[in-house]
Amino acid sequence: MAPVPLIAGEARWGDRRYIAVEGPSGRMNLLDQSGLEFGPAFNITFGRDKNIDSKKVRLLGEIDDAVELGAFVAYEIGSTMREGDTIRLAGEVLADATDVHGGVLADVSATYTAFIGERWRVSSSASLSFVSDEYADTYFSVTPKGSALSGLKATKVEAGAKDFSLSANVSYGLNDRWSLFGLVGYSRLLGDFADSPIVAVEGDENQFSAGIGVGWRF
């Protein structure tokens, strides 16, 4: 897989309010209080086009990019393991606003962040995502017609826990404005989502990612 650029940024006002964008997703915290966050969120689920590698999956037809809108809530507390470290628990619910899959997706996550000295910041996260019947059917089912065209087994995938993910992020502050960071991630599809022939035959239930970057604060 070829490397792709990832753009992320955050703008803050007041003591706690912010807007954060991380690649195809983002959120806005409307609360100005310690520990608790709440506000709108969005995500873009990229579709399926004629340039994908699998010829069989291409024969199932193209899917447009979907824009999903919803809300998130998060709560951050200090860690009892080490002074200064934090634990962040978060949940998010989004619904398709573009009538591409017409479904709902949700996730819950936990993030532990440690500050080492004045320059190092290390965080690790675990998350679990869930999707509705409509989402599962759009991206993971194979209709009888699609089966006849592609040769993949006709399959009906329904709502449930779609995947779990683990990630780690390390950053080093060069000075007050510039920083370097690196990240690694792992995601695994679960149950019927992993067993769909789109994944089991033509794809992989395990997905790995890694990246390096430069941050600038103004």
C-alpha positions as CSV (number, residue, x, y, z in Angstrom):
1,M,0.0,0.0,0.0
2,A,1.3,3.4,-1.0
3,P,1.8,6.0,1.8
4,V,-0.8,8.7,2.1
5,P,-0.6,12.1,3.7
6,L,-2.6,12.7,6.9
7,I,-3.5,16.3,8.0
8,A,-4.5,17.0,11.6
9,G,-5.0,20.2,13.5
10,E,-6.7,21.7,16.6
11,A,-7.9,25.1,17.4
12,R,-8.7,26.1,21.0
13,W,-10.5,29.0,22.7
14,G,-11.5,29.5,26.3
15,D,-10.0,27.1,28.7
16,R,-11.4,23.8,27.3
17,R,-13.3,24.4,24.1
18,Y,-11.7,23.2,20.8
19,I,-12.2,22.0,17.3
20,A,-10.0,19.0,16.3
21,V,-9.6,17.5,12.8
22,E,-7.7,14.2,12.3
23,G,-7.7,13.1,8.7
24,P,-11.2,12.3,7.6
25,S,-12.8,12.8,11.0
26,G,-13.3,15.7,13.5
27,R,-15.1,16.9,16.6
28,M,-15.9,20.1,18.5
29,N,-16.0,20.4,22.3
30,L,-18.7,22.8,23.4
31,L,-18.1,22.5,27.1
32,D,-15.7,24.8,29.0
33,Q,-15.2,22.6,32.1
34,S,-12.5,20.3,33.4
35,G,-12.7,16.7,32.5
36,L,-16.0,16.5,30.5
37,E,-16.3,17.0,26.8
38,F,-19.3,17.0,24.5
39,G,-20.2,18.2,21.1
40,P,-20.8,17.5,17.4
41,A,-18.6,15.1,15.4
42,F,-18.2,14.1,11.8
43,N,-16.5,11.4,9.7
44,I,-16.0,10.5,6.1
45,T,-16.2,6.8,5.2
46,F,-14.4,6.4,1.8
47,G,-16.3,4.4,-0.7
48,R,-15.3,1.8,-3.3
49,D,-14.2,2.9,-6.8
50,K,-12.9,1.2,-10.0
51,N,-9.3,1.6,-8.9
52,I,-9.4,-1.0,-6.1
53,D,-7.0,-3.9,-6.5
54,S,-9.5,-6.8,-6.4
55,K,-11.2,-7.4,-9.7
56,K,-14.0,-9.4,-8.1
57,V,-14.8,-6.7,-5.6
58,R,-14.8,-4.1,-8.4
59,L,-17.6,-6.2,-10.1
60,L,-19.8,-5.6,-7.0
61,G,-20.1,-2.0,-8.0
62,E,-18.9,1.4,-6.9
63,I,-19.9,3.0,-3.6
64,D,-19.7,6.8,-3.1
65,D,-17.9,8.4,-0.1
66,A,-20.3,8.9,2.8
67,V,-20.4,11.8,5.2
68,E,-21.5,10.9,8.7
69,L,-22.6,13.4,11.4
70,G,-23.3,12.9,15.1
71,A,-22.0,13.7,18.5
72,F,-19.3,12.6,20.9
73,V,-18.8,12.6,24.7
74,A,-15.6,12.1,26.6
75,Y,-14.4,12.2,30.2
76,E,-10.8,12.6,31.3
77,I,-9.5,11.7,34.8
78,G,-6.0,11.7,36.4
79,S,-4.3,8.3,36.6
80,T,-3.8,6.7,40.0
81,M,-0.8,4.8,38.6
82,R,1.4,7.9,38.0
83,E,1.0,11.5,38.8
84,G,0.4,13.7,35.8
85,D,-0.8,10.9,33.5
86,T,-4.4,10.9,32.2
87,I,-7.1,8.4,31.2
88,R,-9.7,9.5,28.6
89,L,-12.9,7.5,28.1
90,A,-14.9,8.5,25.0
91,G,-17.9,7.4,22.9
92,E,-19.3,8.6,19.6
93,V,-22.4,8.0,17.5
94,L,-22.7,9.0,13.9
95,A,-25.3,8.6,11.2
96,D,-25.0,8.8,7.4
97,A,-26.0,12.3,6.2
98,T,-25.5,11.6,2.5
99,D,-27.8,8.6,2.0
100,V,-24.9,6.4,0.8
101,H,-25.3,3.6,3.4
102,G,-28.1,5.1,5.4
103,G,-26.8,3.5,8.6
104,V,-25.4,4.3,12.0
105,L,-21.9,3.7,13.4
106,A,-20.7,4.1,17.0
107,D,-17.5,3.5,18.9
108,V,-16.1,3.5,22.4
109,S,-12.5,4.1,23.3
110,A,-10.0,4.4,26.2
111,T,-6.7,6.3,26.0
112,Y,-3.9,6.4,28.5
113,T,-1.5,9.3,28.1
114,A,1.9,9.6,29.9
115,F,4.1,12.7,30.1
116,I,7.8,11.9,30.4
117,G,9.9,14.8,31.4
118,E,9.1,18.1,29.7
119,R,9.3,17.0,26.1
120,W,8.0,13.4,25.7
121,R,4.4,12.5,25.4
122,V,3.3,8.8,25.0
123,S,-0.3,7.7,24.5
124,S,-1.9,4.3,23.9
125,S,-5.6,3.7,22.9
126,A,-8.0,0.8,22.5
127,S,-11.4,1.1,20.8
128,L,-14.3,-1.0,19.7
129,S,-16.7,0.0,16.9
130,F,-20.3,-1.0,16.1
131,V,-22.4,-0.6,13.0
132,S,-26.0,-0.9,12.0
133,D,-27.6,-3.4,9.5
134,E,-27.5,-0.7,6.7
135,Y,-23.8,0.0,7.1
136,A,-22.9,-3.7,7.3
137,D,-25.0,-4.6,4.3
138,T,-23.6,-1.8,2.1
139,Y,-19.9,-2.5,2.7
140,F,-19.7,-6.3,3.6
141,S,-22.7,-8.1,2.1
142,V,-22.7,-9.8,-1.3
143,T,-26.1,-9.9,-3.1
144,P,-27.1,-12.8,-5.3
145,K,-26.6,-10.5,-8.3
146,G,-23.2,-9.5,-7.0
147,S,-22.3,-13.2,-6.5
148,A,-23.2,-14.0,-10.1
149,L,-21.1,-11.2,-11.4
150,S,-18.1,-11.7,-9.2
151,G,-18.0,-15.3,-8.2
152,L,-18.0,-14.4,-4.5
153,K,-20.4,-16.3,-2.3
154,A,-23.7,-14.5,-1.6
155,T,-23.5,-13.3,2.0
156,K,-25.7,-11.2,4.3
157,V,-23.9,-9.3,7.0
158,E,-25.9,-7.7,9.8
159,A,-25.4,-5.2,12.6
160,G,-22.9,-5.9,15.3
161,A,-19.4,-5.2,16.6
162,K,-17.3,-4.5,13.5
163,D,-13.8,-4.2,14.7
164,F,-11.4,-3.4,17.5
165,S,-8.3,-1.2,17.3
166,L,-5.1,-0.6,19.2
167,S,-2.8,2.3,18.6
168,A,0.2,4.1,20.1
169,N,1.5,7.6,19.6
170,V,4.8,9.1,20.7
171,S,5.7,12.8,20.4
172,Y,8.8,14.8,21.2
173,G,8.7,18.6,21.6
174,L,11.7,20.2,19.9
175,N,10.8,23.6,21.3
176,D,7.6,25.6,22.1
177,R,6.4,25.4,18.5
178,W,7.8,22.4,16.8
179,S,7.5,18.7,17.6
180,L,8.1,15.3,16.0
181,F,5.8,12.3,16.4
182,G,5.4,8.7,15.4
183,L,2.4,6.4,15.5
184,V,1.5,2.7,14.9
185,G,-1.9,1.1,14.8
186,Y,-3.6,-2.3,14.4
187,S,-7.2,-3.0,13.6
188,R,-9.0,-6.4,13.3
189,L,-12.4,-7.0,11.8
190,L,-14.7,-9.3,13.9
191,G,-17.2,-12.0,13.4
192,D,-19.3,-11.9,10.2
193,F,-17.4,-8.8,9.1
194,A,-14.2,-10.8,8.9
195,D,-15.9,-13.8,7.4
196,S,-17.4,-11.8,4.5
197,P,-15.8,-13.0,1.2
198,I,-15.0,-9.3,0.5
199,V,-12.6,-9.6,3.4
200,A,-11.8,-13.3,3.9
201,V,-11.3,-14.0,0.1
202,E,-10.3,-10.7,-1.4
203,G,-9.0,-8.8,1.6
204,D,-7.6,-9.2,5.1
205,E,-9.3,-8.9,8.5
206,N,-6.0,-7.5,10.0
207,Q,-5.0,-4.0,9.1
208,F,-1.7,-2.3,10.2
209,S,-0.7,1.3,10.0
210,A,2.2,3.5,10.8
211,G,3.3,7.1,10.4
212,I,5.7,9.8,11.2
213,G,5.2,13.5,11.1
214,V,6.0,17.0,12.2
215,G,3.8,19.2,14.3
216,W,3.7,23.0,14.5
217,R,2.0,25.1,17.2
218,F,1.0,28.7,16.8
